[in-house]
């Protein structure tokens, strides 16, 4: 009996040892799975860049070349000038500023004098160069004569053709060039003052250059801004976006409202009240193209459209994190195919996609979502959580995301607004990373609205700035040409 008892005790001890080892193995396996999931999540976060997240391109690692991920397709045409396209050649002028005749004094063969020898040929060559810098700017003196009437003894001064604010003043062309350098070419005020002094002989102060931007903004606030706000509010489709800017030691926002031919910008925070303060969206009843920021949801008077580029980046982030998320790739393909179909239909002069094409796009859209829901059911990881969140958002906002399919007047992306906001970042980077004052940022937004709109209408930005300081701002005649 004792032997059997000892054997049973040994077997029981071995069973307990095996059970303990099994528990340890299960715990180790669970820990390994947790750590593997954590590593995968960290790798996914480290792999985020401007192509698969909302990060700006400036945040991408300059030492790492990102793989080619553009959704654009090649046109098949060679680079450079296309066959049959008209060329552009600089032509000689008939009235050069200087003419030099290069006449040989002696024969290159025998050394005899060529004075009075017959001319065999004359070849013309013209060199285009900048004129020499003037020692000072062009100065116009107005001598305002006042005369006394012999009848009533009243004194009447002459009326100059331009406003004269003092004994000495800078003219509208110099004011325009200062604003052009600072706002259109994003030079810091000190460098802009150096350019004016070197090229134009105008020894202006840094403070004066800084004041020109504010002076231009004041001229635009009374007529240009209300006019353009009204035009955008009446447009059938408009774009909205916002970008950050550092000013006065804090983080601010610059809001953009624009169309293909109009731009207006203003500063503020990111609240609904700040969005409405731009004076466009409360009266807007067309289609509002925007990103997924919830701050625009209070604008119920407009139909909303969601930027396709943002959606593609969200889908790419899910698929890059886990290639088994095939629904994300299928959804991206569906959206791109729909975009190409809409663009081809517009180019063919048609105003709408045929119902069968729209039905097929919606079927593929819903099929991809259903596949995504099935693939992520019962799975627990940060990536699957993000995938389920994206699936839910795309199901709730199907009409917004596919607005470009049902209304061909709506573009696929919000690139117009993003391009309009880009000068804010350029100016910030060239000016040391921040504006010193919030007023300076607000003035830049006003002047940039004017320059962006003029550029969209094909006008020279320097010319419209000269108009601004001479007769008043140029105003776009309509929402779009024609």
WOJOQUI-V572851 format. One record per residue. N is the residue number from 1. RES is the residue in one small letter. PHI is phi as a letter, one per 30 degrees, with the letter a starting at -180 (999 if undefined). PSI is psi in whole degrees, 0 to 359 (999 if undefined). D_FIRST is the distance of its C-alpha to the first C-alpha in Angstrom with 2 decimals. Layout:
n={N & N}
res={RES & RES}
phi={PHI & PHI}
psi={PSI & PSI}
d_first={D_FIRST & D_FIRST}
//
This chain:
n={1 & 2 & 3 & 4 & 5 & 6 & 7 & 8 & 9 & 10 & 11 & 12 & 13 & 14 & 15 & 16 & 17 & 18 & 19 & 20 & 21 & 22 & 23 & 24 & 25 & 26 & 27 & 28 & 29 & 30 & 31 & 32 & 33 & 34 & 35 & 36 & 37 & 38 & 39 & 40 & 41 & 42 & 43 & 44 & 45 & 46 & 47 & 48 & 49 & 50 & 51 & 52 & 53 & 54 & 55 & 56 & 57 & 58 & 59 & 60 & 61 & 62 & 63 & 64 & 65 & 66 & 67 & 68 & 69 & 70 & 71 & 72 & 73 & 74 & 75 & 76 & 77 & 78 & 79 & 80 & 81 & 82 & 83 & 84 & 85 & 86 & 87 & 88 & 89 & 90 & 91 & 92 & 93 & 94 & 95 & 96 & 97 & 98 & 99 & 100 & 101 & 102 & 103 & 104 & 105 & 106 & 107 & 108 & 109 & 110 & 111 & 112 & 113 & 114 & 115 & 116 & 117 & 118 & 119 & 120 & 121 & 122 & 123 & 124 & 125 & 126 & 127 & 128 & 129 & 130 & 131 & 132 & 133 & 134 & 135 & 136 & 137 & 138 & 139 & 140 & 141 & 142 & 143 & 144 & 145 & 146 & 147 & 148 & 149 & 150 & 151 & 152 & 153 & 154 & 155 & 156 & 157 & 158 & 159 & 160 & 161 & 162 & 163 & 164 & 165 & 166 & 167 & 168 & 169 & 170 & 171 & 172 & 173 & 174 & 175 & 176 & 177 & 178 & 179 & 180 & 181 & 182 & 183 & 184 & 185 & 186 & 187 & 188 & 189 & 190 & 191 & 192 & 193 & 194 & 195 & 196 & 197 & 198 & 199 & 200 & 201 & 202 & 203 & 204 & 205 & 206 & 207 & 208 & 209 & 210 & 211 & 212 & 213 & 214 & 215 & 216 & 217 & 218 & 219 & 220 & 221 & 222 & 223 & 224 & 225 & 226 & 227 & 228 & 229 & 230 & 231 & 232 & 233 & 234 & 235 & 236 & 237 & 238 & 239 & 240 & 241 & 242 & 243 & 244 & 245 & 246 & 247 & 248 & 249 & 250 & 251 & 252 & 253 & 254 & 255 & 256 & 257 & 258 & 259 & 260 & 261 & 262 & 263 & 264 & 265 & 266 & 267 & 268 & 269 & 270 & 271 & 272 & 273 & 274 & 275 & 276 & 277 & 278 & 279 & 280 & 281 & 282 & 283 & 284 & 285 & 286 & 287 & 288 & 289 & 290 & 291 & 292 & 293 & 294 & 295 & 296 & 297 & 298 & 299 & 300 & 301 & 302 & 303 & 304 & 305 & 306 & 307 & 308 & 309 & 310 & 311 & 312 & 313 & 314 & 315 & 316 & 317 & 318 & 319 & 320 & 321 & 322 & 323 & 324 & 325 & 326 & 327 & 328 & 329 & 330 & 331 & 332 & 333 & 334 & 335 & 336 & 337 & 338 & 339 & 340 & 341 & 342 & 343 & 344 & 345 & 346 & 347 & 348 & 349 & 350 & 351 & 352 & 353 & 354 & 355 & 356 & 357 & 358 & 359 & 360 & 361 & 362 & 363 & 364 & 365 & 366 & 367 & 368 & 369 & 370 & 371 & 372 & 373 & 374 & 375 & 376 & 377 & 378 & 379 & 380 & 381 & 382 & 383 & 384 & 385 & 386 & 387 & 388 & 389 & 390 & 391 & 392 & 393 & 394 & 395 & 396 & 397 & 398 & 399 & 400 & 401 & 402 & 403 & 404 & 405 & 406 & 407 & 408 & 409 & 410 & 411 & 412 & 413 & 414 & 415 & 416 & 417 & 418 & 419 & 420 & 421 & 422 & 423 & 424 & 425 & 426 & 427 & 428 & 429 & 430 & 431 & 432 & 433 & 434 & 435 & 436 & 437 & 438 & 439 & 440 & 441 & 442 & 443 & 444 & 445 & 446 & 447 & 448 & 449 & 450 & 451 & 452 & 453 & 454 & 455 & 456 & 457 & 458 & 459 & 460 & 461 & 462 & 463 & 464 & 465 & 466 & 467 & 468 & 469 & 470 & 471 & 472 & 473 & 474 & 475 & 476 & 477 & 478 & 479 & 480 & 481 & 482}
res={x & x & x & x & x & x & x & x & x & x & x & x & x & x & x & x & x & x & x & x & x & x & x & x & x & x & x & x & x & x & x & x & x & x & x & x & x & x & x & x & x & x & x & x & x & x & x & x & x & x & x & x & x & x & x & x & x & x & x & x & x & x & x & x & x & x & x & x & x & x & x & x & x & x & x & x & x & x & x & x & x & x & x & x & x & x & x & x & x & x & x & x & x & x & x & x & x & x & x & x & x & x & x & x & x & x & x & x & x & x & x & x & x & x & x & x & x & x & x & x & x & x & x & x & x & x & x & x & x & x & x & x & x & x & x & x & x & x & x & x & x & x & x & x & x & x & x & x & x & x & x & x & x & x & x & x & x & x & x & x & x & x & x & x & x & x & x & x & x & x & x & x & x & x & x & x & x & x & x & x & x & x & x & x & x & x & x & x & x & x & x & x & x & x & x & x & x & x & x & x & x & x & x & x & x & x & x & x & x & x & x & x & x & x & x & x & x & x & x & x & x & x & x & x & x & x & x & x & x & x & x & x & x & x & x & x & x & x & x & x & x & x & x & x & x & x & x & x & x & x & x & x & x & x & x & x & x & x & x & x & x & x & x & x & x & x & x & x & x & x & x & x & x & x & x & x & x & x & x & x & x & x & x & x & x & x & x & x & x & x & x & x & x & x & x & x & x & x & x & x & x & x & x & x & x & x & x & x & x & x & x & x & x & x & x & x & x & x & x & x & x & x & x & x & x & x & x & x & x & x & x & x & x & x & x & x & x & x & x & x & x & x & x & x & x & x & x & x & x & x & x & x & x & x & x & x & x & x & x & x & x & x & x & x & x & x & x & x & x & x & x & x & x & x & x & x & x & x & x & x & x & x & x & x & x & x & x & x & x & x & x & x & x & x & x & x & x & x & x & x & x & x & x & x & x & x & x & x & x & x & x & x & x & x & x & x & x & x & x & x & x & x & x & x & x & x & x & x & x & x & x & x & x & x & x & x & x & x & x & x & x & x & x & x & x & x & x & x & x & x & x & x & x & x & x & x & x & x & x & x & x & x & x & x & x & x & x & x & x & x & x & x & x & x & x & x & x & x & x & x & x & x}
phi={999 & d & d & d & d & d & d & d & d & d & d & d & d & d & d & d & d & d & d & d & d & d & d & d & d & d & d & d & d & d & d & d & d & d & d & d & d & d & d & d & d & d & d & d & d & d & d & d & b & d & d & b & a & d & d & d & e & d & d & d & d & d & c & c & d & d & d & d & b & d & d & d & c & d & d & i & d & d & d & i & d & d & e & i & d & d & d & b & b & d & c & d & c & d & b & d & d & b & b & c & c & c & c & d & d & b & d & d & d & c & i & d & d & c & d & i & d & d & d & d & a & b & c & c & b & b & c & c & b & d & d & d & d & d & d & a & d & d & c & c & c & c & c & d & c & c & b & c & d & d & d & c & i & d & c & b & d & d & c & d & d & b & d & c & c & a & d & b & a & d & d & d & d & d & e & d & d & d & d & d & d & d & c & d & c & i & d & d & d & d & d & d & d & d & d & d & d & d & c & c & i & c & d & c & d & d & d & d & d & d & d & d & d & d & d & d & d & d & d & d & d & d & b & d & d & d & d & d & e & d & d & d & d & c & d & d & b & b & c & b & a & b & b & d & a & c & b & h & i & b & c & c & b & c & c & b & b & a & b & d & b & b & b & b & b & a & c & l & c & c & d & d & d & d & d & d & d & d & i & c & d & e & c & d & b & d & c & c & d & a & c & d & d & d & d & c & d & d & d & d & d & c & d & c & b & c & d & d & d & d & d & d & d & d & d & d & d & d & d & d & d & a & e & d & d & d & d & d & d & d & d & d & d & d & d & d & d & d & d & d & d & d & d & d & d & d & d & d & i & c & c & a & d & d & e & d & d & d & d & d & d & d & d & d & d & d & d & d & d & d & d & d & d & d & d & c & d & i & c & b & a & e & d & d & d & d & d & d & d & d & d & d & d & d & d & d & c & e & d & d & d & c & d & d & d & d & b & d & d & c & d & d & b & c & d & e & d & d & d & d & d & d & e & d & d & d & d & d & d & d & c & i & j & a & d & d & b & d & d & d & d & d & d & d & d & d & d & d & e & d & d & d & d & d & d & d & d & i & c & d & d & d & d & d & d & d & e & e & d & c & c & k & d & d & b & d & d & a & d & a & d & i}
psi={323 & 324 & 317 & 320 & 317 & 319 & 317 & 320 & 320 & 316 & 318 & 320 & 320 & 320 & 318 & 322 & 318 & 318 & 320 & 318 & 323 & 320 & 318 & 319 & 318 & 318 & 319 & 320 & 317 & 319 & 319 & 318 & 320 & 315 & 321 & 319 & 321 & 317 & 316 & 321 & 318 & 319 & 323 & 318 & 320 & 334 & 2 & 136 & 194 & 346 & 342 & 21 & 183 & 9 & 144 & 155 & 333 & 342 & 353 & 147 & 120 & 346 & 357 & 121 & 118 & 147 & 155 & 117 & 13 & 142 & 358 & 148 & 151 & 141 & 347 & 356 & 149 & 160 & 159 & 200 & 132 & 147 & 132 & 349 & 142 & 140 & 166 & 120 & 134 & 130 & 153 & 152 & 153 & 347 & 69 & 152 & 328 & 146 & 126 & 131 & 121 & 103 & 127 & 131 & 333 & 163 & 134 & 343 & 304 & 350 & 4 & 153 & 140 & 14 & 125 & 1 & 151 & 146 & 125 & 315 & 158 & 121 & 131 & 135 & 136 & 134 & 119 & 125 & 169 & 147 & 158 & 146 & 135 & 152 & 339 & 164 & 163 & 125 & 127 & 125 & 130 & 119 & 101 & 111 & 134 & 132 & 148 & 128 & 128 & 345 & 309 & 358 & 12 & 145 & 127 & 118 & 158 & 154 & 110 & 156 & 344 & 154 & 134 & 112 & 353 & 181 & 326 & 136 & 152 & 139 & 171 & 328 & 324 & 321 & 317 & 320 & 325 & 313 & 326 & 316 & 319 & 318 & 321 & 329 & 3 & 33 & 142 & 153 & 325 & 318 & 325 & 320 & 322 & 321 & 316 & 321 & 320 & 317 & 331 & 355 & 19 & 106 & 76 & 157 & 160 & 320 & 323 & 318 & 319 & 326 & 338 & 320 & 317 & 322 & 319 & 320 & 321 & 324 & 333 & 335 & 331 & 329 & 311 & 308 & 310 & 324 & 312 & 325 & 317 & 322 & 317 & 320 & 333 & 359 & 151 & 329 & 135 & 160 & 146 & 143 & 168 & 150 & 153 & 154 & 142 & 125 & 139 & 39 & 9 & 171 & 123 & 176 & 141 & 122 & 142 & 133 & 126 & 164 & 189 & 337 & 5 & 148 & 136 & 138 & 151 & 164 & 163 & 193 & 204 & 17 & 168 & 323 & 321 & 324 & 317 & 336 & 344 & 345 & 16 & 306 & 328 & 332 & 2 & 133 & 9 & 212 & 123 & 111 & 126 & 178 & 195 & 9 & 130 & 352 & 347 & 358 & 341 & 351 & 76 & 351 & 351 & 155 & 139 & 143 & 142 & 136 & 125 & 329 & 321 & 319 & 319 & 322 & 320 & 318 & 321 & 323 & 320 & 314 & 323 & 324 & 330 & 100 & 344 & 350 & 68 & 338 & 324 & 318 & 320 & 321 & 318 & 318 & 319 & 315 & 319 & 319 & 320 & 321 & 315 & 323 & 318 & 318 & 318 & 323 & 318 & 315 & 334 & 0 & 10 & 157 & 353 & 150 & 152 & 150 & 325 & 320 & 318 & 318 & 320 & 319 & 316 & 321 & 316 & 322 & 308 & 326 & 320 & 319 & 317 & 319 & 320 & 319 & 320 & 318 & 334 & 5 & 130 & 359 & 143 & 108 & 159 & 325 & 315 & 329 & 316 & 321 & 316 & 323 & 316 & 319 & 315 & 319 & 319 & 332 & 319 & 324 & 36 & 315 & 320 & 316 & 325 & 18 & 327 & 343 & 318 & 343 & 105 & 352 & 347 & 127 & 171 & 329 & 171 & 30 & 329 & 314 & 322 & 322 & 323 & 328 & 344 & 322 & 336 & 315 & 320 & 312 & 320 & 318 & 323 & 345 & 26 & 11 & 0 & 158 & 144 & 326 & 154 & 329 & 320 & 320 & 317 & 320 & 320 & 319 & 321 & 311 & 322 & 328 & 317 & 313 & 320 & 316 & 316 & 319 & 320 & 333 & 6 & 21 & 155 & 126 & 327 & 321 & 317 & 333 & 323 & 317 & 318 & 316 & 357 & 296 & 350 & 171 & 146 & 141 & 130 & 134 & 340 & 180 & 326 & 160 & 149 & 999}
d_first={0.00 & 3.76 & 5.39 & 5.18 & 6.12 & 8.57 & 9.85 & 10.52 & 12.16 & 14.13 & 15.27 & 16.31 & 18.18 & 19.83 & 20.83 & 22.34 & 24.10 & 25.46 & 26.59 & 28.29 & 29.97 & 31.10 & 32.61 & 34.33 & 35.63 & 36.94 & 38.59 & 40.07 & 41.34 & 42.92 & 44.50 & 45.84 & 47.35 & 48.92 & 50.33 & 51.60 & 53.30 & 54.77 & 56.09 & 57.58 & 59.27 & 60.68 & 61.95 & 63.55 & 65.24 & 66.41 & 67.83 & 70.06 & 73.77 & 76.98 & 76.15 & 72.95 & 73.48 & 76.28 & 76.72 & 80.28 & 81.03 & 82.03 & 78.37 & 77.27 & 76.29 & 79.46 & 77.48 & 75.36 & 77.09 & 75.73 & 75.18 & 77.90 & 77.02 & 80.41 & 80.76 & 84.30 & 85.18 & 87.75 & 91.19 & 91.66 & 94.90 & 95.55 & 95.70 & 99.01 & 102.29 & 102.00 & 104.35 & 107.46 & 106.97 & 110.20 & 110.42 & 111.58 & 114.02 & 115.66 & 119.42 & 122.24 & 124.26 & 128.04 & 128.64 & 126.70 & 126.97 & 128.14 & 129.64 & 130.09 & 132.01 & 130.79 & 133.87 & 133.84 & 136.64 & 137.03 & 136.23 & 132.86 & 134.50 & 137.77 & 137.70 & 140.89 & 141.38 & 140.36 & 142.56 & 144.32 & 142.50 & 141.71 & 138.32 & 136.14 & 133.29 & 131.64 & 127.88 & 126.52 & 123.26 & 121.93 & 119.27 & 117.62 & 116.57 & 116.26 & 119.48 & 119.85 & 118.46 & 121.25 & 122.20 & 121.84 & 121.13 & 123.94 & 125.92 & 127.99 & 130.40 & 131.66 & 134.85 & 135.06 & 138.70 & 139.71 & 143.24 & 145.35 & 147.13 & 150.90 & 151.18 & 148.50 & 147.37 & 143.70 & 141.59 & 139.53 & 137.06 & 136.20 & 132.93 & 130.72 & 128.84 & 125.45 & 124.12 & 124.99 & 122.65 & 124.16 & 126.41 & 123.67 & 120.90 & 118.64 & 119.48 & 117.29 & 116.65 & 115.25 & 113.20 & 111.82 & 110.87 & 109.07 & 107.04 & 106.48 & 105.00 & 102.73 & 101.54 & 101.96 & 100.97 & 98.63 & 100.26 & 99.66 & 102.84 & 103.56 & 103.43 & 105.48 & 108.16 & 108.22 & 108.69 & 111.57 & 113.27 & 112.86 & 113.80 & 116.22 & 117.59 & 116.42 & 115.34 & 113.23 & 110.77 & 107.03 & 107.36 & 110.00 & 107.76 & 104.97 & 107.43 & 108.54 & 105.20 & 105.53 & 109.14 & 108.20 & 105.46 & 107.95 & 110.34 & 107.61 & 106.18 & 109.23 & 109.93 & 107.49 & 104.18 & 105.21 & 106.76 & 103.70 & 101.31 & 103.32 & 103.32 & 99.54 & 98.97 & 101.08 & 99.38 & 97.32 & 94.49 & 93.70 & 90.98 & 89.24 & 87.19 & 86.61 & 85.92 & 85.13 & 87.63 & 87.56 & 90.56 & 91.35 & 87.92 & 86.01 & 84.68 & 87.14 & 87.43 & 90.28 & 90.47 & 92.12 & 93.80 & 95.47 & 96.67 & 97.84 & 101.18 & 100.53 & 98.43 & 98.16 & 95.80 & 95.12 & 92.77 & 90.37 & 86.71 & 84.37 & 84.78 & 86.38 & 89.39 & 89.91 & 89.67 & 92.30 & 94.51 & 95.58 & 97.81 & 96.76 & 93.63 & 94.49 & 97.41 & 95.73 & 95.09 & 94.44 & 91.27 & 89.54 & 87.67 & 85.06 & 81.59 & 78.55 & 79.45 & 79.17 & 82.25 & 84.48 & 82.84 & 85.32 & 88.15 & 87.99 & 91.58 & 90.74 & 88.59 & 85.93 & 84.96 & 82.05 & 82.55 & 80.99 & 80.55 & 78.27 & 76.17 & 75.90 & 74.71 & 71.98 & 70.85 & 70.92 & 68.75 & 66.03 & 66.28 & 66.44 & 63.29 & 61.38 & 63.08 & 60.78 & 62.91 & 65.22 & 66.77 & 68.53 & 70.14 & 71.14 & 72.68 & 74.60 & 75.94 & 76.99 & 78.90 & 80.61 & 81.61 & 83.02 & 84.90 & 86.45 & 87.42 & 89.07 & 90.94 & 92.17 & 93.36 & 95.30 & 96.86 & 97.97 & 99.91 & 97.76 & 96.79 & 93.45 & 90.58 & 90.50 & 88.11 & 85.99 & 85.32 & 84.42 & 82.04 & 80.34 & 79.92 & 78.38 & 76.00 & 74.80 & 74.55 & 72.42 & 70.33 & 69.47 & 68.47 & 66.26 & 64.54 & 64.05 & 62.51 & 60.08 & 59.12 & 58.47 & 56.59 & 53.10 & 53.66 & 53.51 & 55.47 & 58.78 & 60.49 & 59.44 & 60.52 & 63.92 & 64.08 & 63.46 & 66.07 & 68.59 & 67.88 & 68.45 & 71.65 & 72.99 & 72.29 & 74.01 & 76.99 & 77.52 & 81.22 & 81.84 & 80.15 & 82.00 & 85.33 & 86.79 & 86.10 & 87.79 & 90.67 & 92.08 & 94.06 & 90.77 & 89.60 & 86.05 & 85.62 & 86.84 & 88.23 & 91.67 & 90.42 & 88.20 & 91.15 & 93.37 & 90.90 & 90.46 & 93.59 & 91.99 & 89.30 & 91.88 & 94.16 & 91.30 & 90.16 & 93.70 & 94.39 & 91.60 & 88.81 & 90.26 & 93.40 & 94.74 & 95.68 & 94.62 & 98.30 & 98.49 & 95.58 & 97.19 & 100.54 & 98.95 & 97.33 & 100.74 & 102.59 & 99.85 & 100.17 & 103.85 & 103.31 & 100.48 & 102.56 & 105.62 & 103.61 & 102.27 & 105.88 & 106.82 & 108.90 & 109.27 & 107.49 & 110.18 & 112.91 & 111.30 & 110.84 & 114.55 & 115.28 & 113.06 & 115.05 & 118.41 & 118.74 & 115.27 & 111.99 & 111.87 & 110.39 & 108.65 & 110.83 & 108.01 & 104.29 & 104.75 & 107.74 & 109.86}
//
